[in-house]
């Protein structure tokens, strides 16, 4: 199973939309993915170390080096295939590169 950490400012709306969209689309593409949604301010090195992919709305400066692949997932929120498809394609590329 690939674990994805989705994050937004409040951890309530956008990150949950990203979480749901990532899980659904990756499942449709044949991948076993679990995503969690959190507030960006709560992300720390210990938390991020438990995930395979970080999917924030945009790449933040967390004050530490992010040790896992980062895929900016903000375009998913527009719900337009032309904008979300490249994000899903990048997620799939990263998933394929992870040996699990």
C-alpha positions as CSV (number, residue, x, y, z in Angstrom):
1,X,0.0,0.0,0.0
2,X,1.2,3.5,-0.9
3,X,0.5,6.1,1.8
4,X,-0.1,9.7,0.7
5,X,-0.2,12.7,3.0
6,X,-2.4,15.5,1.7
7,X,-2.2,18.9,3.3
8,X,-3.9,22.3,3.2
9,X,-4.1,25.4,5.3
10,X,-7.0,24.3,7.6
11,X,-6.8,20.5,7.0
12,X,-10.6,20.5,6.6
13,X,-11.8,21.0,3.0
14,X,-9.1,21.1,0.3
15,X,-6.9,18.4,1.7
16,X,-9.9,16.1,2.1
17,X,-10.9,16.8,-1.5
18,X,-7.4,15.9,-2.6
19,X,-7.4,12.8,-0.4
20,X,-10.7,11.5,-1.8
21,X,-9.7,12.3,-5.4
22,X,-6.3,10.7,-5.1
23,X,-7.7,7.5,-3.5
24,X,-10.4,7.2,-6.2
25,X,-8.3,8.0,-9.2
26,X,-5.3,5.8,-8.1
27,X,-7.7,2.9,-7.3
28,X,-9.2,3.3,-10.8
29,X,-5.7,3.0,-12.2
30,X,-5.1,-0.2,-10.2
31,X,-3.1,1.1,-7.2
32,X,-3.6,0.4,-3.5
33,X,-3.4,3.9,-2.1
34,X,-4.4,5.3,1.3
35,X,-4.4,9.1,1.8
36,X,-4.6,11.1,5.0
37,X,-5.6,14.8,5.2
38,X,-3.9,17.2,7.6
39,X,-3.3,20.9,8.4
40,X,0.0,22.1,6.9
41,X,1.1,23.5,10.2
42,X,0.9,20.1,11.8
43,X,3.3,18.5,9.3
44,X,6.7,17.7,10.8
45,X,9.6,15.3,10.0
46,X,8.2,12.5,12.1
47,X,4.8,12.7,10.5
48,X,6.1,12.9,7.0
49,X,8.4,9.9,7.5
50,X,5.4,7.6,7.8
51,X,4.3,8.4,4.2
52,X,5.5,7.6,0.7
53,X,4.2,10.8,-1.1
54,X,3.5,14.3,0.1
55,X,0.6,16.0,-1.8
56,X,0.1,19.5,-0.6
57,X,-1.9,22.2,-2.4
58,X,1.4,23.8,-3.1
59,X,4.9,23.1,-1.9
60,X,5.4,24.8,1.5
61,X,8.6,25.7,3.3
62,X,8.3,23.5,6.3
63,X,11.7,24.4,7.7
64,X,13.1,21.0,7.0
65,X,14.0,18.9,3.9
66,X,11.1,16.8,2.8
67,X,12.5,13.3,2.4
68,X,9.7,11.8,0.2
69,X,8.5,12.8,-3.3
70,X,6.3,15.9,-3.3
71,X,3.5,16.2,-5.9
72,X,1.7,19.6,-5.8
73,X,-2.0,18.6,-5.9
74,X,-3.8,21.9,-5.9
75,X,-4.9,21.6,-9.6
76,X,-7.1,18.6,-8.5
77,X,-9.4,21.1,-6.8
78,X,-10.5,22.6,-10.1
79,X,-12.1,19.3,-11.0
80,X,-11.1,19.9,-14.6
81,X,-9.5,16.9,-16.3
82,X,-7.1,19.1,-18.2
83,X,-5.7,20.4,-14.9
84,X,-6.0,17.3,-12.7
85,X,-4.8,14.7,-15.2
86,X,-1.2,15.9,-15.0
87,X,-1.3,15.7,-11.2
88,X,-2.7,12.1,-11.3
89,X,-0.1,11.2,-14.0
90,X,2.7,12.5,-11.8
91,X,1.4,10.6,-8.8
92,X,1.2,7.4,-10.9
93,X,4.8,8.0,-12.0
94,X,6.0,8.4,-8.4
95,X,4.0,5.3,-7.3
96,X,5.7,3.2,-10.1
97,X,9.1,4.4,-8.9
98,X,8.4,3.3,-5.3
99,X,9.3,-0.3,-4.8
100,X,6.6,-1.7,-2.5
